[in-house]
Amino acid sequence: MRSLLFVPGDSERKLEKGFTSAADVILIDLEDSVSPQNKAAARGIAATAIRERRENAKAAIYVRVNDLASGLTDDDLAAVMAAAPDGIMLPKAEGLADVERLSVKLRVLEAENGLADGATRILPIVSETAAGVFAAASFGRGSPRLSAVTWGAEDLSAAIGARATRDDQGRYTDVFRLARSLTLLAASAADTAAIDTVFVDFRNEPGLRAECLEAERDGFTGKMAIHPDQVAVINEAFTPSPEALAEARMVVEAFAAAGNLGVVGIGGKMFDRPHLRRAERVLARARSTRLSE
């Protein structure tokens, strides 16, 4: 998953537009973008959209429910699980224990709705509270439902009382860089994908592109979007280039030809096992976007 596009669950018009985008994942939102008085209506609209779209949709369909402490999660799940979304995004996740709590709920609802056990994946936002940031290491234990982990700056800023998430040069301040880094490490420990947070200045294409390239360099494999116009930039940045694919194939083939030694020489340069692992990751990303052939 390269691009994950948020769409308010209470807007049929925006859902229609979202599903015509080239996003890899449509994130139907029942949380922040839906006012309290619209929550019930949003559940019905979301469930209908999933039923009508899932058979022909090119994108995976996830639903961001309200967090476990809100008292709204069970109603959200009861409404949408009958429509069989591909996954659930869990906001304000405070460690793997919250993922496990959600997993129990999903297992019951899968059984009640005739869905395969474990079919519904979970994508937690792991940095929206201080407790969540401190608990990032717990994801290293892993979970079979985890499809990725991601982070968010805006809720964390509200939780800690920060007036801004970025400095005068547009760079994240220290606490948010820490949350970002811990998300990457949590994903690696859990052997799952790391998804970068949204870029809220959606009219600033150069800024988005620069942030995508930086995230891809650091190990993120995708990024969330808040507007359909961001999707093309995100997809381009997180799609391995032909040059990167060629080098990755060369490294994998060289190790295979050498009998999988610890080190091989290619074009006068030495490549060791971490280089092989990185090459395998690039090819896996390409296969997931049908680029490996």
N, C-alpha and C positions, 0 to 999 in steps of 0.2 A: 504494500500500500504506500503509494507516493503522496497522493493528495487526498485529504479528508475534508470535505466541505460541510460546514455547519449550515443547517437550514431550520428556521423556526418551525416548530411543529404545529403552530396554530395558523399558518399561512399557506393555503392551497396554492396560491399564485407563486410564492417563492419555492414551494416544493416542486411545482411543475418546472420552474426554471432550473432548479438544482439538478433534477433528473435528466435534463437535456445537456448538462455540462459534461466534461470529460473527466470528472473526478473519479478516483478509484473507489472511494468510499463516500456515501452520503450519510452524514450524521444528523439525523432528525432530532432536534433539540426539544426537550420538555423542561429544561432547567432555566438557565439564565435569560434566554431570549423570550420566554413566555411569562407573562404577568400572572400573579396568583389567581386572578379571577378567570383567566383563560386556560388554566391547567386542565380542567376536565374536558373542555372542547378540544384542546390540543391532542389529548390521548386518542380521542375518536378519529380525528383527522389523520394522525400519524398511523394508526392501525389500518385505516382505509387505504392510505398511500402505499403502505407496505404490501397489502394484499393485491392491489391493482398493479403494482410495479415489479414485484420481486421476480416474476417469471421471465420478463423480458429486459430487466435492468442489467446494464453492463457493469454497474457499480455494485459493490457490496453495500448492504443497508444495515447501519447501526443506529441505535437509539440512545441518546444521552438522557438517562433518567435523573431524577432528583436524588441528592445524596442520602445515604443511609440514616443520617441524623434528622432529616427533614420531616419524617413521618409520611412522605408521599411516595416512597419507592415502591411499596407493594401495589398501590393503585396504578402506578405507571406500568409496572410489569404485568399486572393482570390484564391491562388493556392491550398491550402490544405483543405479548408473547403468543397469543392466539394467532397472530398474523405471521409468526415465525421470522423475526428479523435474524440477520446473520450474526449480530453481536450487540452487546450492551456496553456503552461507555459509562463508567462509574466515576463521577466527580468526587473530589475531596476524599479520595481513598487514603486511609491512614494505615498503610501497610498491607501485607498479604492477607492478614486476618479478615480485612474487609472484602477482599476478593473471594475468600473462602465463604464468607457469610452470603455474599451474592450468589455464589455458585450453588449453595444449598437451595436457595430460593428458585434458581433457574432449573435445578434438577426436578423439583416438584412440579413446576409449571410445564416443563418439557413432557413429563409423564402425563399430566392432565390434558395436554393438547396434542398428544400423539406424535411428539417430536423425538428424535433420537437422543439418547442420553449423552450430554456433552456437546450437542450440536451448536449451542449458542456460545460464541466467544465473548471474552471480556477484555475491554481496553480501559484500564484505570488511569485517571489523572492523579499523579502521585505527589504533587508539590503544592497543593492549594491551601494547606494549613501547615503550621510549624510542626505539628505532630507527624504529618505526612512526610515532610522533608526528613525528619529524624528517623522515620521508619523505612526509608527507601531501601536500606540494606536487606530488609526482610524479604524482598522480592527475589532474592537470590535462591530461595528455596524452590521457586518456580511453581507453576500451576498448569495443568493440561489445557485449561480454558484461555490462558493468556494469549492474545494475538499480538500485543505490543504494550508498551507503556509510553505515556506522554506526560507533559508538564504544563503548568499554566502560571502566569505571573500576576494577572489582575486580581484573582481571589486571594493570592498570597499577600499582595500588597495591602489589601483591605484587612486581612487577618492580623498583620503585624503593625499596621498603622503607617506604612510608607506613603509619602506624598507622591512619589513617582517611582517607576520601575527602571527608568533609564536616566543617564546623566545628560549633560548639555551636548555631548557628541553623539547621542543616540545609542550609546552602549549600555547594556544592562549593568546595574550596580552590583556590588559584591554578593549580596544575599541572593539575588536572582541568578547570577552566574553559578552560585553554589547549587541552587535547585536544579538548574539545567544540567550541570555536570553530574550530579547524583542520579538524575534520570538516565543519562547515558550509561553510567556504571550499573544501575539497577537492571537495565535492559540486558547488558552484557552478562551479568551474573545469572539472570533468568533465561539466557539464551533465546531472547525474543527481540523484536524490532523496537527501535527508539524513534519516536515521532516528535518532531519539534512543535513548539507552541505557535499560536497564531501571530501574524503581523498585522496589527490593528489599523495601520495607515494604508487602507486598501487601494488608494489612488496613487500611492508612491511605488510604482513598479520598479525603479532602480533600487530602492531600499529593500523591497521584497526579494529581488534577485540576489542582492549582495548577502542578505541574511540566509537565503536558501543555500547558496554556495558555501558559506561558512559552516552551516549546519551539516551539509553533506560531507565536507572535509573532515569534520570532527567525528563523524560516525552515525549521525542520524540518517534514516532511510526514507523519511517522508516528513510532511509538514501539514498542519491543519490550516484551513482557509475559512474566511468569513464572508467571502464574496466570490461568485463564479469567475470574475475577471482574474482572480489570483491563480486559478487552477492550471492554466497553460504554463505559467512561469514555474510553478512548483513541479509539475510533471517533467518539464525539461531539465530542471536542476537535479532532480533525483533519478533521472534515467541514465544509466551508465553509457558513456560515449562509445562510439566505435573503437576509438583508440584504447580506452580502458578495457573493453571487452577483448580486444586482440591481445593485449598484454596479459590479461588474466588467463586466457586460454593457453598462451605460450608458457606461462608459469606452471599451470596444472599439467600440461603435456610434458614439460621437461621433468617434473618430479616423477611422473608415471614412467617415462622412458628410462629414468635413472634408477628405477626400482624403489622409489620413495625414500631416497636417502635424506639425511638431515639438511644437506646443503647442496645446491646445484649452481653451476655457472651458466649464465645466459648473456651472450654479447659482451663479455668482459666484466659482467657484474655478478656478484654473489647474491643468491636468494636462499633464505632459510625458511623454516617451517611457518613462522608468522606471516611471511610473504605468501606462502601457499594458502594459509587460512584466509587471508585477505582476498586473494584471487577467487577462492571458492565462494566467498560472500558476494563478490561482484557478479559472478555467474548465476548465483541463486537469485539475486535481485533481478537480473536480466530475464531469467526464466519466468519469474512471477509477473513480468510485463510482456511476455512473449517476444523477447528480443534476443534470445539465445541462438536462434536458428540463422 
